């Protein structure tokens, strides 16, 4: 077994153990393999092992590698996990099955306009800036419920859940708990939270998607 597949098996075992320890079903926690900056030669071993859910940060990078990979693996589920500029929105909805970073009204308006023109939108997560960090994208927690309602009712967007990236210098658990509480209040079932360093803490708070890059692919 290659090093990549050993790592993959170990990560899946840790996800399953974390889920079971909190009386959750392991199959309810989805692993998003964050393949940003890695080319097809690094991705192929995971595809060959049966993994299909991947995350990319940039539209342009995804456009350069995933259409060709989809020719061999039609059931790939591709997530955009980085910021989305409105001028890239039309290209993004053609590439991605899930966009996790809906973070402002301007982008919601753009996506709604594309839907009105007949484009099929991917499933959407709203990004919440749980740490209120000025340099980070995301809706502030105190504005989140109103924004969720606006996206669903005014713009008729296919919102399925919430996503967050806690501050690196703070313990992530309170941020995951806050995101889970907001999702519950909004009646949303999906939570994208937890990365290589803290995914087990995220699973404890109800994560349905964990986004792992370094733990799977190694240092960039």
N, C-alpha and C positions, 0 to 999 in steps of 0.2 A: 504494500500500500504506500502511495506517495505521501510526502509530508503534508501536502495540501489536504488530502483526503483524511489523514489522521486528525488533522486540526478540525476539519469539518465534522467528523464523527464526535470528537471531544466536545465541541461547542453544542452540537445537538443534544448530547447527553447532559450537559450542564443546563440547557434550557428545559429539558424534560424533568430533571431533578428539581429545579427551582419551581416549576409549575406544580409538580406533585406535592412539594412541601407546603404549598399554599392551597391544596385541594383543588387545583385547576387541571384541566386536561391539557397535556402537552401540545396536542394538535390545534389548540386555540391560541397558541403563541407562534406567530409567523416570523421566520428569520429573513430579514432583508440583507442580502450580501452586498455591501457597499463597495462597488467595483470602480469607483472614480480613480482616474490616473492609471488604471491597470488595463492592459490590452487583452485581446482575445486569448492569447496563449496562457494567461493567468486565469481567465474565466472558464476556459474549456473543461478543466478537470472537475469543476463544480457542476457544470451542465451535464457532463458525462455521468456524474454520481446521482443525477436526478434533481438537482436543485434548480428552481425556476424563478425565484423572486430576487430581484437585484435593484440596487439603488445607484443613481448617478446625481452629481451635483450640478452639472452644466448641460444645457441643451445641445450646444455645439459638439461637445465631446460624445454625448450619447448618439447623436446623429452620425458620427463617424464610425461607430462600431456595432451598434445594436441591430440596424436593419439587416446586415449580413448574417449576424448570429441568429436572427429570427428565421432566416431561410432554412436553417437546420433544426431549430427548436421553436416551433410555432406557438407553443404554450408558455413562453416567457411572460412574466409579469414585471414590468419595469416601472419603478417609482422615481419621481423627481423629488429629491430631498434637499436641494439647494434653492436659493432665492430665484424667483422667476420675474424677469422684466416683462412689462406688458408687450413690448415689441417682439418678444420671443414666444408669446402665448400661443399663437396659431401653430407655429412649428412644434411647440411642446405638446399640444393636445393630439398631434398626429403621431408622436413618438411614444408617449408615456401612457400607461394604463391607470396610474395613480399619481396625482400631484399632491404632495404633503405640505406645501408651503404657501397656501393661500393666506396672505398676511395683511391685506389692506383693501379698502373699498375700490380703489382704482383698478386693481386686478380683478376683483369680483365683477365690476362693470364690463371689463374687457371680455372676460369669460362668458358672461351672459350675452353679450353682443355676438360672440362667435356661435353660441347655441342658437340664437335667433336666426342666424344665417344658414343654419342647417348642419353645423358641425356637431359631432357627438363628443361630449365632454367626458374626460376620464373621471374616476371617482376622486373626491377631494377631501383632504384634511385641512383644517384651519390651524395655522401655527400660532401658538400662544407664547408670548415672551414672559414666562413665569417669574423670571428674575428682574423684570423691568430694566433690562440692560440697554442703554441708549445706542450701543453699537450693534445690537442684534435685532433681526427682523422679528415680527410677530405682533399680534394684538395683545394689549395689556390685559391682565386677568379681569380687572374691573370693567372692561369694555367687551369682554369676550361673549357674554350671553346675548347682548344686543346685536353684536356683529354676526353671530351664528344665526340669529333669527332673521336678520336682514338678508343674509346670503340665501337662506332657505326660502323665505316667504317673498321678499321683494325681487330677488334675482333668480329664484327657482334653480339654484345650483345643487348638484348631487353631493351634498356634504355627508360624509360617513363617519368622521371622527376628528380628533384633535391630536396635535403633535407639539412636542416641546424639546428644547435643548437647554438643560439647566446650566447655571453659571459654573464654570470649571472649578472655582475656588470654594464652592458651597456643597454641602452634602446634598445629593440629588433627591433623596426620599421625600422631603417635604414638597419639592416641585412636582414629583410624580403624583403625590397625593392630591395636590391642588388641581392638576390636570384631570385626574380621575373624578374629582368632585364636580368640576365644571362640566365634564362630559355627562355625568349622571344627571345634573340639573338640566342639561339641554336635551336629554334623551338620546344621546349618541353612544354607540356601543364600541367603537374602535378607538384605540389609543396607541399612537406611535411614539414610543419613548424608551430610552435605554440604548446605550452604545457599548463599545467593547469593554469599558471600564466599569459599567454600572448596570448592565442589562438584567442581572439577577434581582437587583433592588427594584427595577422597573416591573419585572414580572410579579414581584410581591405586591405591587400596587395596581396590578390589573392590565399591564401592557398586552396588547394583542399583536403588535409588531415591534420587534427590536431591530435596530440598525447597526450591524457590525461590519467594520472594514478592517482595521488593523488586526483584530483577533483572528480573522480568517485569512487575509492576504499578506499580513506582515506589514512592516514599516514602509511608508511611501518615500 
